[in-house]
Amino acid sequence: MTVSQFFYFLGVGAGLSMDAFAISIANCTTFKNQLNKKIIWSMPLSFAFFQFLMPVIGFYVGSLFVGFLSNVADYLTAAVFLILALKIAIDNVKDCKKTSDGKVVCENKPKKFTFWFLFVQAVATSIDALLIGVTFATINLPHPFFACLIIGIVTFSICLVGVLLGKAIGKALETKAKWAGAIILFALFIKNLITAII
């Protein structure tokens, strides 16, 4: 691997990790009352693992279905983000009740973090990485391991920053923080939908 390729893969890793970075922030605001060491470390590790694994898969077998996937990838990712955003929003609305005097009171119930939820997020954010892996075969790259490892390490580092930032935002916004996750995921839905349409 040349020096120019090394910096190229650093840039690719930074670009691919932006959605995972945003979701790390969203998770920490949505599940701020449940954060422990296991959950905190699971986010950057999960996103980094799939950002490493998916380009490897793309390199070896992605060419078999890249034509189909490239046409639906952004729509698929957008749909996943919309579903996750709606789930959080619906859970938040369920916490709100109308009192006898007509006021709406919302309880700050802790949202339940699940590793299945994180798995879906990690896969959704790494679909682009799968497509990138296909292109690795066209740039005279004998083996994608080191390139994908760089992408994974960059993703881990950026997502760790996202987790720390999300924790800070969660503390600053207090009860309003639970809506930040839904807003961020909805913004990612809009971004991917626009990318798909354009």
ZAMI-6306 format. One record per residue: residue in one letter; x, y, z of N, C-alpha, C in turn. Coordinates in steps of 0.02 Angstrom, whole numbers. Layout:
BEGIN
(pagu 'a'; (X; Y; Z); (X; Y; Z); (X; Y; Z)),
...
END
This chain:
BEGIN
(pagu 'm'; (42; -60; 0); (0; 0; 0); (44; 62; 0)),
(pagu 't'; (31; 107; -46); (70; 169; -51); (45; 220; -1)),
(pagu 'v'; (86; 272; 9); (67; 326; 55); (3; 360; 32)),
(pagu 's'; (-1; 372; -34); (-61; 405; -61); (-123; 362; -50)),
(pagu 'q'; (-116; 296; -57); (-173; 251; -44); (-193; 252; 29)),
(pagu 'f'; (-141; 255; 73); (-155; 258; 145); (-199; 318; 162)),
(pagu 'f'; (-181; 377; 137); (-220; 437; 151); (-288; 435; 115)),
(pagu 'y'; (-289; 401; 58); (-353; 393; 23); (-401; 352; 66)),
(pagu 'f'; (-377; 298; 96); (-420; 256; 138); (-438; 291; 203)),
(pagu 'l'; (-394; 334; 229); (-412; 375; 287); (-473; 418; 270)),
(pagu 'g'; (-470; 450; 212); (-525; 493; 190); (-589; 453; 179)),
(pagu 'v'; (-582; 395; 148); (-640; 351; 137); (-671; 332; 204)),
(pagu 'g'; (-628; 313; 251); (-653; 294; 317); (-690; 351; 352)),
(pagu 'a'; (-662; 411; 347); (-695; 470; 378); (-763; 483; 345)),
(pagu 'g'; (-765; 478; 280); (-828; 489; 245); (-881; 437; 261)),
(pagu 'l'; (-859; 373; 263); (-906; 319; 277); (-932; 320; 349)),
(pagu 's'; (-893; 349; 394); (-911; 346; 465); (-958; 402; 488)),
(pagu 'm'; (-975; 449; 444); (-1015; 506; 464); (-1084; 486; 489)),
(pagu 'd'; (-1117; 440; 455); (-1183; 418; 478); (-1178; 383; 545)),
(pagu 'a'; (-1127; 341; 552); (-1117; 305; 616); (-1101; 355; 672)),
(pagu 'f'; (-1064; 407; 656); (-1049; 460; 705); (-1113; 493; 729)),
(pagu 'a'; (-1157; 510; 682); (-1220; 542; 699); (-1264; 496; 741)),
(pagu 'i'; (-1265; 432; 723); (-1306; 384; 760); (-1278; 372; 830)),
(pagu 's'; (-1212; 374; 837); (-1182; 368; 904); (-1207; 424; 949)),
(pagu 'i'; (-1211; 485; 922); (-1237; 541; 960); (-1311; 529; 976)),
(pagu 'a'; (-1349; 507; 925); (-1421; 495; 934); (-1433; 442; 988)),
(pagu 'n'; (-1395; 389; 988); (-1404; 336; 1038); (-1390; 361; 1108)),
(pagu 'c'; (-1338; 402; 1115); (-1320; 426; 1182); (-1370; 476; 1210)),
(pagu 't'; (-1405; 511; 1165); (-1458; 557; 1190); (-1522; 518; 1203)),
(pagu 't'; (-1537; 470; 1161); (-1599; 430; 1169); (-1596; 385; 1230)),
(pagu 'f'; (-1538; 352; 1240); (-1532; 303; 1293); (-1486; 328; 1350)),
(pagu 'k'; (-1488; 394; 1361); (-1440; 424; 1408); (-1446; 397; 1479)),
(pagu 'n'; (-1504; 372; 1497); (-1513; 345; 1565); (-1490; 273; 1572)),
(pagu 'q'; (-1471; 242; 1516); (-1450; 172; 1518); (-1376; 162; 1505)),
(pagu 'l'; (-1342; 215; 1489); (-1272; 208; 1468); (-1228; 178; 1522)),
(pagu 'n'; (-1196; 124; 1505); (-1144; 95; 1548); (-1084; 79; 1504)),
(pagu 'k'; (-1032; 52; 1532); (-971; 39; 1493); (-984; -9; 1436)),
(pagu 'k'; (-1025; -60; 1448); (-1039; -110; 1397); (-1074; -78; 1337)),
(pagu 'i'; (-1124; -37; 1350); (-1161; -5; 1296); (-1118; 48; 1261)),
(pagu 'i'; (-1082; 87; 1300); (-1040; 141; 1272); (-989; 112; 1223)),
(pagu 'w'; (-954; 59; 1243); (-902; 30; 1200); (-931; -11; 1143)),
(pagu 's'; (-992; -36; 1152); (-1022; -77; 1099); (-1037; -37; 1036)),
(pagu 'm'; (-1050; 28; 1044); (-1067; 69; 985); (-1008; 78; 938)),
(pagu 'p'; (-952; 108; 960); (-896; 115; 913); (-869; 48; 889)),
(pagu 'l'; (-870; -3; 931); (-846; -69; 910); (-891; -100; 856)),
(pagu 's'; (-956; -94; 865); (-1003; -123; 816); (-998; -87; 749)),
(pagu 'f'; (-999; -20; 751); (-995; 18; 688); (-928; 5; 653)),
(pagu 'a'; (-874; 3; 692); (-808; -9; 663); (-803; -78; 632)),
(pagu 'f'; (-831; -128; 667); (-828; -197; 642); (-863; -203; 574)),
(pagu 'f'; (-923; -175; 569); (-959; -181; 506); (-930; -138; 451)),
(pagu 'q'; (-900; -81; 469); (-867; -40; 419); (-803; -75; 394)),
(pagu 'f'; (-775; -118; 435); (-718; -159; 414); (-741; -219; 372)),
(pagu 'l'; (-794; -253; 397); (-816; -316; 366); (-849; -306; 297)),
(pagu 'm'; (-891; -256; 292); (-931; -248; 230); (-888; -234; 168)),
(pagu 'p'; (-835; -193; 172); (-793; -185; 112); (-757; -250; 92)),
(pagu 'v'; (-740; -291; 142); (-709; -356; 127); (-758; -399; 88)),
(pagu 'i'; (-821; -401; 111); (-873; -439; 76); (-883; -410; 5)),
(pagu 'g'; (-884; -343; 2); (-893; -311; -63); (-837; -328; -111)),
(pagu 'f'; (-776; -331; -85); (-717; -345; -127); (-722; -414; -158)),
(pagu 'y'; (-744; -463; -119); (-744; -532; -144); (-808; -554; -179)),
(pagu 'v'; (-865; -532; -153); (-928; -556; -183); (-975; -501; -204)),
(pagu 'g'; (-958; -439; -189); (-1004; -384; -203); (-1018; -374; -277)),
(pagu 's'; (-970; -391; -319); (-979; -381; -391); (-1037; -422; -419)),
(pagu 'l'; (-1058; -474; -383); (-1112; -517; -406); (-1179; -481; -403)),
(pagu 'f'; (-1186; -433; -357); (-1250; -399; -350); (-1243; -323; -344)),
(pagu 'v'; (-1185; -296; -363); (-1173; -224; -356); (-1222; -183; -397)),
(pagu 'g'; (-1241; -208; -456); (-1287; -170; -498); (-1353; -158; -464)),
(pagu 'f'; (-1381; -211; -435); (-1445; -205; -400); (-1437; -163; -337)),
(pagu 'l'; (-1385; -177; -298); (-1376; -144; -234); (-1364; -69; -242)),
(pagu 's'; (-1326; -50; -293); (-1311; 21; -303); (-1374; 61; -319)),
(pagu 'n'; (-1425; 27; -347); (-1487; 61; -363); (-1533; 71; -303)),
(pagu 'v'; (-1527; 27; -253); (-1573; 30; -197); (-1540; 46; -130)),
(pagu 'a'; (-1473; 52; -129); (-1437; 59; -66); (-1461; 120; -26)),
(pagu 'd'; (-1465; 178; -58); (-1484; 239; -22); (-1557; 236; 0)),
(pagu 'y'; (-1600; 207; -42); (-1671; 199; -23); (-1677; 152; 37)),
(pagu 'l'; (-1639; 97; 35); (-1641; 48; 90); (-1616; 79; 155)),
(pagu 't'; (-1560; 115; 151); (-1533; 147; 211); (-1581; 200; 237)),
(pagu 'a'; (-1610; 240; 192); (-1658; 291; 211); (-1718; 260; 247)),
(pagu 'a'; (-1742; 204; 221); (-1800; 170; 251); (-1785; 146; 322)),
(pagu 'v'; (-1725; 118; 332); (-1705; 95; 398); (-1702; 153; 447)),
(pagu 'f'; (-1672; 209; 426); (-1667; 267; 470); (-1736; 295; 487)),
(pagu 'l'; (-1782; 295; 438); (-1849; 319; 450); (-1885; 275; 501)),
(pagu 'i'; (-1879; 209; 494); (-1911; 163; 540); (-1884; 173; 611)),
(pagu 'l'; (-1818; 180; 618); (-1788; 190; 683); (-1809; 256; 714)),
(pagu 'a'; (-1813; 309; 673); (-1835; 374; 697); (-1907; 372; 721)),
(pagu 'l'; (-1949; 339; 682); (-2020; 333; 701); (-2029; 293; 765)),
(pagu 'k'; (-1989; 240; 772); (-1993; 199; 833); (-1979; 241; 895)),
(pagu 'i'; (-1925; 281; 892); (-1907; 323; 948); (-1962; 375; 961)),
(pagu 'a'; (-1986; 407; 907); (-2037; 458; 914); (-2102; 429; 943)),
(pagu 'i'; (-2122; 371; 920); (-2183; 339; 946); (-2176; 322; 1020)),
(pagu 'd'; (-2117; 296; 1038); (-2104; 280; 1109); (-2108; 343; 1152)),
(pagu 'n'; (-2082; 399; 1125); (-2084; 462; 1162); (-2156; 486; 1171)),
(pagu 'v'; (-2195; 480; 1118); (-2265; 502; 1121); (-2304; 460; 1171)),
(pagu 'k'; (-2289; 395; 1174); (-2323; 351; 1221); (-2310; 371; 1294)),
(pagu 'd'; (-2254; 405; 1305); (-2237; 427; 1373); (-2278; 488; 1394)),
(pagu 'c'; (-2314; 519; 1347); (-2351; 580; 1361); (-2425; 563; 1373)),
(pagu 'k'; (-2453; 594; 1425); (-2523; 584; 1442); (-2556; 652; 1455)),
(pagu 'k'; (-2621; 654; 1440); (-2660; 715; 1451); (-2690; 712; 1521)),
(pagu 't'; (-2679; 765; 1560); (-2706; 767; 1628); (-2778; 792; 1626)),
(pagu 's'; (-2810; 788; 1684); (-2881; 808; 1689); (-2892; 882; 1673)),
(pagu 'd'; (-2840; 923; 1684); (-2848; 995; 1669); (-2826; 1013; 1598)),
(pagu 'g'; (-2815; 962; 1556); (-2801; 974; 1486); (-2727; 982; 1468)),
(pagu 'k'; (-2683; 979; 1518); (-2612; 986; 1504); (-2582; 919; 1483)),
(pagu 'v'; (-2532; 923; 1441); (-2497; 862; 1419); (-2433; 855; 1460)),
(pagu 'v'; (-2427; 800; 1495); (-2368; 787; 1537); (-2331; 727; 1509)),
(pagu 'c'; (-2267; 735; 1499); (-2226; 681; 1471); (-2178; 655; 1525)),
(pagu 'e'; (-2181; 591; 1537); (-2135; 560; 1584); (-2068; 548; 1550)),
(pagu 'n'; (-2016; 552; 1589); (-1949; 540; 1562); (-1928; 468; 1575)),
(pagu 'k'; (-1966; 421; 1545); (-1951; 350; 1555); (-1888; 330; 1517)),
(pagu 'p'; (-1845; 291; 1548); (-1784; 268; 1513); (-1803; 225; 1453)),
(pagu 'k'; (-1773; 239; 1396); (-1784; 198; 1337); (-1740; 136; 1342)),
(pagu 'k'; (-1767; 80; 1318); (-1730; 17; 1324); (-1682; 8; 1265)),
(pagu 'f'; (-1618; 6; 1279); (-1567; -6; 1228); (-1562; -81; 1216)),
(pagu 't'; (-1563; -100; 1152); (-1555; -171; 1135); (-1498; -178; 1084)),
(pagu 'f'; (-1463; -233; 1087); (-1408; -244; 1041); (-1434; -261; 971)),
(pagu 'w'; (-1496; -284; 967); (-1527; -294; 901); (-1536; -227; 866)),
(pagu 'f'; (-1557; -177; 904); (-1566; -109; 879); (-1499; -83; 852)),
(pagu 'l'; (-1445; -95; 890); (-1378; -74; 870); (-1355; -112; 808)),
(pagu 'f'; (-1370; -177; 805); (-1351; -218; 747); (-1383; -190; 683)),
(pagu 'v'; (-1447; -174; 686); (-1481; -146; 627); (-1449; -80; 606)),
(pagu 'q'; (-1432; -38; 654); (-1399; 25; 639); (-1331; 13; 606)),
(pagu 'a'; (-1293; -33; 633); (-1225; -46; 607); (-1228; -72; 536)),
(pagu 'v'; (-1275; -116; 521); (-1282; -142; 453); (-1304; -86; 406)),
(pagu 'a'; (-1353; -46; 427); (-1380; 7; 385); (-1326; 58; 367)),
(pagu 't'; (-1283; 75; 416); (-1232; 125; 403); (-1173; 99; 364)),
(pagu 's'; (-1170; 33; 354); (-1112; 4; 319); (-1129; -21; 248)),
(pagu 'i'; (-1190; -7; 225); (-1208; -28; 157); (-1164; 8; 105)),
(pagu 'd'; (-1151; 72; 117); (-1106; 109; 72); (-1036; 78; 71)),
(pagu 'a'; (-1015; 54; 130); (-949; 23; 135); (-945; -41; 93)),
(pagu 'l'; (-1001; -76; 88); (-1004; -136; 46); (-992; -118; -27)),
(pagu 'l'; (-1022; -63; -49); (-1013; -41; -118); (-941; -16; -130)),
(pagu 'i'; (-913; 17; -80); (-843; 40; -85); (-796; -19; -94)),
(pagu 'g'; (-811; -73; -59); (-770; -133; -64); (-766; -160; -135)),
(pagu 'v'; (-821; -153; -172); (-820; -176; -242); (-770; -136; -283)),
(pagu 't'; (-765; -71; -269); (-719; -28; -307); (-646; -44; -291)),
(pagu 'f'; (-633; -73; -233); (-564; -90; -215); (-533; -138; -266)),
(pagu 'a'; (-575; -180; -295); (-550; -229; -344); (-528; -195; -409)),
(pagu 't'; (-547; -132; -418); (-531; -97; -481); (-471; -51; -474)),
(pagu 'i'; (-441; -46; -414); (-385; 1; -404); (-320; -36; -390)),
(pagu 'n'; (-315; -96; -416); (-254; -135; -410); (-235; -147; -336)),
(pagu 'l'; (-285; -165; -296); (-275; -180; -226); (-275; -256; -218)),
(pagu 'p'; (-217; -286; -204); (-212; -359; -202); (-255; -391; -147)),
(pagu 'h'; (-260; -357; -90); (-300; -383; -34); (-329; -325; 4)),
(pagu 'p'; (-393; -328; 22); (-425; -270; 52); (-416; -265; 128)),
(pagu 'f'; (-382; -313; 159); (-381; -316; 232); (-356; -251; 264)),
(pagu 'f'; (-297; -227; 243); (-268; -168; 274); (-309; -105; 260)),
(pagu 'a'; (-335; -101; 199); (-377; -43; 182); (-439; -43; 225)),
(pagu 'c'; (-470; -101; 233); (-531; -105; 273); (-516; -96; 348)),
(pagu 'l'; (-457; -118; 368); (-437; -108; 438); (-430; -34; 453)),
(pagu 'i'; (-401; 4; 407); (-395; 77; 415); (-464; 108; 422)),
(pagu 'i'; (-510; 87; 378); (-578; 113; 381); (-611; 97; 448)),
(pagu 'g'; (-601; 36; 472); (-629; 17; 537); (-601; 57; 594)),
(pagu 'i'; (-535; 68; 594); (-503; 106; 648); (-527; 179; 647)),
(pagu 'v'; (-532; 208; 587); (-556; 277; 581); (-628; 282; 606)),
(pagu 't'; (-669; 233; 587); (-739; 232; 610); (-743; 227; 686)),
(pagu 'f'; (-703; 182; 715); (-702; 174; 787); (-685; 240; 822)),
(pagu 's'; (-633; 273; 797); (-611; 336; 828); (-664; 390; 823)),
(pagu 'i'; (-694; 397; 765); (-744; 450; 754); (-807; 435; 794)),
(pagu 'c'; (-827; 372; 797); (-887; 354; 835); (-877; 362; 910)),
(pagu 'l'; (-815; 351; 933); (-800; 361; 1004); (-808; 435; 1021)),
(pagu 'v'; (-787; 478; 976); (-798; 551; 986); (-873; 565; 987)),
(pagu 'g'; (-911; 531; 942); (-983; 539; 940); (-1016; 518; 1005)),
(pagu 'v'; (-992; 464; 1035); (-1019; 441; 1099); (-1007; 493; 1154)),
(pagu 'l'; (-946; 519; 1157); (-930; 570; 1208); (-971; 633; 1197)),
(pagu 'l'; (-979; 652; 1134); (-1019; 711; 1118); (-1092; 699; 1135)),
(pagu 'g'; (-1117; 640; 1119); (-1186; 623; 1133); (-1201; 623; 1208)),
(pagu 'k'; (-1154; 599; 1248); (-1163; 600; 1321); (-1168; 671; 1346)),
(pagu 'a'; (-1126; 715; 1319); (-1127; 786; 1339); (-1192; 819; 1319)),
(pagu 'i'; (-1215; 805; 1258); (-1278; 834; 1234); (-1337; 809; 1276)),
(pagu 'g'; (-1335; 744; 1292); (-1388; 716; 1333); (-1394; 749; 1400)),
(pagu 'k'; (-1337; 764; 1431); (-1338; 798; 1496); (-1362; 870; 1489)),
(pagu 'a'; (-1342; 903; 1435); (-1359; 974; 1425); (-1434; 982; 1410)),
(pagu 'l'; (-1461; 937; 1370); (-1532; 943; 1349); (-1580; 914; 1400)),
(pagu 'e'; (-1555; 872; 1445); (-1595; 840; 1497); (-1655; 804; 1466)),
(pagu 't'; (-1717; 823; 1486); (-1777; 787; 1464); (-1789; 794; 1389)),
(pagu 'k'; (-1764; 847; 1358); (-1774; 856; 1286); (-1727; 812; 1244)),
(pagu 'a'; (-1679; 782; 1277); (-1629; 742; 1240); (-1659; 683; 1205)),
(pagu 'k'; (-1714; 656; 1233); (-1744; 596; 1203); (-1770; 608; 1133)),
(pagu 'w'; (-1784; 672; 1116); (-1807; 689; 1048); (-1749; 699; 1001)),
(pagu 'a'; (-1689; 712; 1028); (-1631; 725; 985); (-1615; 665; 942)),
(pagu 'g'; (-1621; 605; 970); (-1607; 544; 932); (-1653; 536; 872)),
(pagu 'a'; (-1718; 547; 883); (-1766; 542; 828); (-1753; 594; 774)),
(pagu 'i'; (-1735; 654; 796); (-1721; 708; 748); (-1660; 693; 706)),
(pagu 'i'; (-1607; 668; 738); (-1546; 650; 701); (-1559; 594; 651)),
(pagu 'l'; (-1595; 543; 672); (-1610; 487; 627); (-1655; 510; 569)),
(pagu 'f'; (-1702; 554; 584); (-1745; 580; 530); (-1704; 622; 481)),
(pagu 'a'; (-1656; 660; 506); (-1612; 699; 463); (-1571; 653; 418)),
(pagu 'l'; (-1548; 597; 445); (-1511; 548; 404); (-1557; 516; 352)),
(pagu 'f'; (-1620; 506; 369); (-1669; 480; 320); (-1675; 529; 262)),
(pagu 'i'; (-1683; 593; 277); (-1690; 645; 225); (-1628; 648; 182)),
(pagu 'k'; (-1569; 645; 214); (-1506; 648; 177); (-1499; 591; 128)),
(pagu 'n'; (-1513; 530; 151); (-1507; 472; 107); (-1561; 470; 53)),
(pagu 'l'; (-1619; 495; 70); (-1673; 498; 20); (-1656; 547; -36)),
(pagu 'i'; (-1629; 605; -17); (-1608; 654; -68); (-1553; 626; -111)),
(pagu 't'; (-1505; 592; -79); (-1450; 561; -117); (-1477; 509; -167)),
(pagu 'a'; (-1526; 471; -145); (-1555; 419; -188); (-1591; 450; -247)),
(pagu 'i'; (-1628; 504; -235); (-1667; 536; -287); (-1622; 571; -338)),
(pagu 'i'; (-1571; 605; -312); (-1525; 642; -356); (-1479; 594; -394)),
END
